């Protein structure tokens, strides 16, 4: 989803710029404004998409703003720590999940 949104935001900007390079008489200032605005709006929705898809971001957002209604239900457990220990073989490491 993130890649699709990135392409949908930046592709019109690139196309408009290439048309402006090769056919400058076909581009109006209004077209350049729309291409630029659409590409820069990605800075607004990118954190929202990231927040929806990343569990640690959701947890931090829930802790910061507990009154948001989008956090209904059981929170995901992403607070498990992983301990790495070295065995006798220095090239091999064993990971244990600590609850």
C-alpha atoms as one frame of an Amber mdcrd trajectory, in Angstrom:
protein
   0.000   0.000   0.000   2.805   2.408   0.840   4.505   1.884  -2.510   1.242
   2.425  -4.388   0.627   5.695  -2.538   4.179   6.851  -3.216   3.783   6.200
  -6.943   0.367   7.833  -7.053   1.771  10.964  -5.389   5.051  11.372  -7.256
   4.303  10.024 -10.749   2.153  13.012 -11.813   4.901  15.350 -10.606   7.530
  13.561 -12.681   5.301  13.367 -15.756   4.463  17.073 -15.542   8.148  17.960
 -15.210   9.130  15.834 -18.205   6.353  17.355 -20.290   7.597  20.773 -19.178
  11.130  19.913 -20.303  10.209  18.598 -23.749   6.999  20.567 -24.463   7.144
  23.766 -22.387   4.255  25.389 -24.250   1.836  22.637 -23.121   2.277  23.238
 -19.365   0.378  25.965 -17.516   1.209  27.253 -14.042  -1.991  25.649 -12.690
  -0.869  22.206 -13.867   2.509  22.599 -12.176   0.819  23.690  -8.944  -1.420
  20.594  -8.921   1.499  18.238  -9.559   3.583  19.840  -6.856   0.732  19.902
  -4.332  -0.184  16.271  -4.949   3.394  15.140  -4.426   3.857  17.140  -1.240
   0.614  15.880   0.280   2.402  12.544   0.658   4.164  14.091   3.657   0.733
  14.338   5.300  -0.613  10.850   4.677   2.698   8.972   4.931   2.805   9.095
   8.769  -0.851   8.056   8.883  -0.213   5.020   6.702   2.884   4.194   8.737
   0.880   4.487  11.946  -1.761   2.128  10.666   0.748  -0.497   9.593   3.432
  -0.471  12.329   2.596  -2.008  15.740   5.133  -0.013  17.773   3.904   3.249
  16.287   0.348   2.239  17.192   1.424   1.524  20.764   3.231   4.858  21.097
   0.260   6.709  19.614  -2.127   4.908  21.968   0.067   5.838  24.956   0.304
   9.478  23.849  -3.344   9.940  22.866  -5.421   7.384  24.788  -8.695   9.119
  23.923  -8.488   8.346  20.191 -11.389   6.152  19.151  -9.372   4.168  16.609
  -7.776   2.096  19.384 -10.716  -0.067  20.343  -9.965  -3.595  21.434  -6.981
  -5.410  22.824  -3.616  -3.733  22.171  -1.019  -5.708  20.270   1.871  -7.029
  22.342   5.028  -5.709  20.731   6.866  -5.152  23.996   8.530  -8.571  24.157
  12.256  -8.334  24.555  14.677 -10.654  22.825  17.840 -11.751  24.584  20.816
 -12.831  22.474  23.333 -15.160  24.069  26.516 -16.555  22.606  27.152 -20.263
  22.747  30.513 -22.020  22.664  30.616 -21.534  18.905  31.419 -17.842  18.347
  29.770 -17.833  14.918  26.419 -19.023  16.258  24.072 -16.959  18.390  20.923
 -18.195  20.075  17.900 -15.926  20.556  15.444 -16.495  23.380  12.168 -14.682
  23.766  11.642 -13.300  27.244   8.025 -12.758  28.255
